[in-house]
Amino acid sequence: MTGFGLDHLPYGVFSVSGGPRRVGVRYEDEAGDWVLDLFAATGRPEFDTPSLNAFLALGAEVWRQTRDEVRALAEDGGHTVPLDDVTLHLPVEVADYVDFYASLDHATNVGRMFRPDGDALTPNWRHLPIGYHGRAGTVVVSGTPVTRPSGQRKAPDDPAPTFGPSQRLDIEAELGFVVGTPSPPGVPVPVTGLADHVFGVTGLNDWSARDIQAWEYVPLGPFLGKSFATSISPWVTPLAALDAAWVDLPAQDPEPLPYLGPGATKGLDIDVEIELNGEVVSRPPYRTMYWSPAQMLAHLTVNGASLRTGDLFASGTISGPEPGQRGSFLELSWGGAEPFGADGHTFLRDGDVVVLRYSAPSVASGRLTLGEVAGRVEPARS
Ligand code: MN
């Protein structure tokens, strides 16, 4: 079994032989690995569309009822297509995309590298989940090739910037949260509102050009160093499948402000695996994150910014305290100074294939496998 049993039932968008894109649910049984064609099985119009958005907009009560219905349909068989016969597509029409910076170990590692003589953490880091608005239109589905970006780079000792292909192309292993239920302008989502608004989670690779990023990010934050591509898995795992995965994250010090719900620090016990050209090079643990998903959502809306169906917010690089748990090549190679892996990698080379894998405890026995996130680096366009 591969972690896609009836305890999981993730949603995606598929097509067969160039036919229309529709919503499906993946499941496996003794006979094989399947996609259940939800429009064929139910006739519901929200499944006869090329994204999950229409279904996500129906809200948490419909998600719950549909999950029960889907489980029964899968048990009965019928309206299924072999997984090998389908093409998978971007599951969500991404509305707005926000990326956070919620790992204490990642932020500390990056701070130590970039500010060796100062405090590793900026003064705000322990008071709010730092984030930035990314580019929704360049979120792509797993398997989409990623072209090496070009841009301005300037190392600290260089007299002037130069233009060319990024020489420090990197990954960030993250978890993405998919919003279903919108919220009205002016009304913050409380720290208790995660399950009312967030439908599920997806694996996410925030491809990052460190040299472009380092030169451009002051004072307004990441821009072209990250906006060229963000990969997500083709399957969105409902929060309902992760009931057994919630754990207490590490203690927060100082206690956050009341709107961030001191004590609202449940995270997910999701193990991540970073595979580079077939070799596992790191195993970041999501359970070591500092800011929780509920706190990120509360912070994202505390100024009255509204949510839209299809919004995606990501955790930030997941890094644990051990060297073998770092979620980016920047950290794994310590800024390029310490090559890692079987062939001495620092940053990404053309032709490299990165696969992110995720697993979590199931409400049944065993573990769920979230959809993987794969991508191959293509040479820069000249
Ligand atoms: Mn990121």
Boltz pocket constraint, residues with backbone or C-beta under 6 A from the ligand:
constraints:
  - pocket:
      binder: B
      contacts: [[A, 99], [A, 100], [A, 172], [A, 174], [A, 206], [A, 316], [A, 317]]
      max_distance: 6.0
